[in-house]
Amino acid sequence: MMKSLRRFGMTMLLILTGAVTLSAGQLQYAEQFYRLYHQHFYRYPEDNAENIWYLSMALRAPFANPLNALAEIEDTVEWEKYRNLFVMHMYLRITDEYLAMAAKYDKFNAYFYNYPWKSAILDSMRQAESYYELALESWELARGYGEVAREVRFRWIHIEEVQYWEDEAFRIETGDLDYGDIVDAHLSRLERVRTEFETMDYETY
């Protein structure tokens, strides 16, 4: 998992270099960066990139003291489960952001009248494909941490303040939450639409 984490982190940082400028002067802890994450009613690529930056910084930063956690922590076992749930949740939100970015560049249908912009559309679809692949990487990391949080030693420990995270881990375990299927479906559809664009020529227009 650590090898995948390092690869994912490097890829993400390369994509996001220069995308966000922020002074992290007073920000030290994972929970502080997570609080900067925000959802937009209308999503723009720069908003998604900003959120991914906040979330990636949350993953890189140390956790605050358990006294300042986002939930009441009573012992070391709860502390360990909390940290696994936190990291899982960060990767799930990163997955969401990458899917939103991919949607901005994707083309869901190959209409014949789009032929004049064929080259630009194919470039855009390649960008969408790269974001789908990053979403898949972040999902696999989220799933790994979710599985740890559901291990037998944590089974009967419930951290009420982050019940939503608990629910996410449960849904991952049962298969009710599976971004792998979602991303695979997008990639299959993208390949089909891309093939349709690639076969277009002046005669089909």
C-alpha positions in Angstrom: 0.0 0.0 0.0 2.9 2.4 0.8 4.3 2.0 -2.7 0.9 2.8 -4.2 0.6 5.8 -1.8 3.9 7.2 -2.9 3.2 6.8 -6.6 -0.3 8.3 -6.2 1.2 11.2 -4.2 3.9 12.0 -6.8 1.4 11.8 -9.7 -1.0 14.1 -7.9 1.6 16.6 -7.0 2.9 16.8 -10.6 -0.6 17.5 -11.8 -1.4 20.1 -9.2 1.9 22.0 -9.3 1.1 25.6 -9.6 -2.7 24.9 -9.5 -3.1 26.4 -6.0 -1.3 29.1 -4.2 -1.8 29.1 -0.5 0.2 30.2 2.5 0.1 27.3 5.0 1.6 29.6 7.7 -0.7 28.5 10.6 -1.7 25.2 9.1 0.0 22.2 10.6 -2.3 19.3 11.1 -4.4 17.0 8.9 -7.7 18.1 10.4 -6.9 21.7 9.7 -6.4 21.1 6.0 -9.5 18.9 5.8 -11.6 21.8 7.2 -10.5 23.9 4.1 -12.1 21.3 1.8 -15.4 22.6 0.5 -18.1 21.4 -1.9 -19.3 23.7 -4.7 -22.8 23.8 -6.2 -21.2 24.5 -9.5 -17.8 22.7 -10.0 -15.0 24.2 -12.0 -11.6 22.5 -12.6 -9.8 25.1 -10.5 -12.2 24.4 -7.6 -11.6 20.7 -7.9 -7.8 21.2 -8.1 -7.9 23.4 -5.0 -9.9 20.7 -3.1 -7.5 18.0 -4.1 -4.6 20.2 -2.9 -6.3 20.6 0.5 -7.1 16.9 0.8 -3.6 15.8 -0.3 -2.1 18.2 2.3 -4.3 16.6 4.9 -2.9 13.2 3.9 0.7 14.5 4.2 0.3 16.5 7.4 0.5 14.9 10.9 -2.7 14.3 12.9 -3.5 16.8 15.6 -3.4 15.5 19.2 -6.3 13.2 19.9 -7.7 15.9 22.2 -8.2 18.0 19.1 -9.4 15.3 16.7 -12.7 15.6 14.9 -14.2 13.1 17.3 -13.9 12.1 20.9 -11.1 9.6 21.2 -10.9 7.5 24.4 -8.1 5.0 23.8 -5.3 4.0 21.4 -7.6 1.5 19.5 -10.2 4.2 18.8 -7.3 6.5 17.7 -6.0 3.9 15.3 -9.5 3.4 13.8 -10.1 7.1 13.6 -6.9 7.6 11.6 -7.7 4.8 9.1 -11.2 6.2 8.6 -9.9 9.7 8.1 -7.4 8.6 5.4 -10.1 6.5 3.7 -12.4 9.5 3.7 -9.8 11.8 2.2 -9.1 9.4 -0.6 -12.9 9.0 -1.3 -13.2 12.8 -1.6 -10.2 12.9 -3.9 -11.8 10.3 -6.0 -15.0 12.4 -6.2 -12.9 15.4 -7.2 -11.1 13.5 -10.0 -14.3 12.2 -11.3 -15.7 15.7 -11.4 -12.6 16.9 -13.3 -12.8 14.0 -15.7 -16.4 14.9 -16.5 -15.4 18.4 -17.6 -13.1 17.0 -20.2 -15.0 13.9 -21.3 -17.3 13.6 -24.3 -20.2 11.3 -23.6 -21.5 11.0 -27.2 -19.8 11.2 -30.6 -22.1 13.4 -32.7 -21.2 13.6 -36.4 -21.4 17.4 -36.3 -18.5 17.5 -33.8 -16.1 16.4 -36.6 -14.6 19.8 -37.1 -13.3 19.7 -33.5 -12.3 16.1 -33.7 -8.6 16.7 -32.7 -9.4 19.0 -29.8 -12.1 16.5 -28.6 -9.6 13.6 -28.7 -7.1 15.6 -26.7 -9.8 16.5 -24.2 -10.8 12.9 -23.8 -7.2 11.9 -23.2 -7.2 14.3 -20.3 -10.4 12.9 -19.0 -8.9 9.4 -19.2 -6.0 10.5 -17.1 -8.3 11.8 -14.4 -10.4 8.6 -14.4 -7.2 6.6 -13.9 -6.2 8.9 -11.0 -9.7 8.4 -9.6 -9.2 4.7 -9.8 -5.9 4.9 -7.9 -7.3 7.0 -5.1 -10.3 4.6 -4.9 -8.0 1.6 -4.4 -6.2 3.4 -1.6 -9.5 4.4 0.0 -10.7 0.8 -0.2 -7.5 -0.4 1.5 -7.9 1.9 4.4 -11.6 1.2 4.7 -10.9 -2.5 4.9 -8.4 -1.9 7.7 -11.0 0.2 9.6 -13.4 -2.7 9.4 -11.0 -5.3 10.8 -12.3 -7.6 13.6 -10.3 -5.6 16.3 -12.3 -2.5 15.3 -15.6 -4.2 14.6 -17.5 -3.1 17.7 -15.9 0.3 18.0 -18.1 3.1 16.8 -16.9 6.7 16.7 -20.2 8.6 16.7 -18.9 12.0 15.5 -17.6 10.5 12.3 -20.5 8.1 11.7 -20.6 9.1 8.1 -17.0 7.7 7.7 -18.1 4.6 9.5 -20.9 4.2 7.0 -18.6 4.6 4.1 -16.3 1.9 5.4 -19.3 -0.4 5.9 -20.5 0.3 2.4 -17.0 -0.5 1.0 -17.0 -3.8 2.8 -20.4 -4.8 1.6 -19.7 -3.6 -2.0 -22.5 -1.0 -1.9 -19.8 1.6 -2.5 -17.6 0.7 -5.3 -16.0 3.4 -7.4 -14.1 0.7 -9.2 -17.2 -0.3 -11.1 -18.1 3.3 -11.7 -14.7 4.3 -13.1 -14.5 1.1 -15.2 -17.9 1.9 -16.8 -16.7 5.4 -17.6 -13.4 4.1 -19.1 -15.3 1.6 -21.2 -17.7 4.2 -22.5 -14.9 6.6 -23.1 -13.0 4.1 -25.3 -16.2 3.4 -27.3 -16.9 7.1 -27.9 -13.2 7.8 -28.7 -13.2 5.0 -31.3 -16.3 6.6 -32.9 -14.5 9.9 -33.1 -11.3 8.3 -34.5 -13.3 6.7 -37.4 -14.9 10.0 -38.4 -13.7 11.7 -41.5 -14.8 14.3 -43.9 -17.2 11.9 -45.7 -19.1 11.0 -42.4 -19.5 14.8 -41.9 
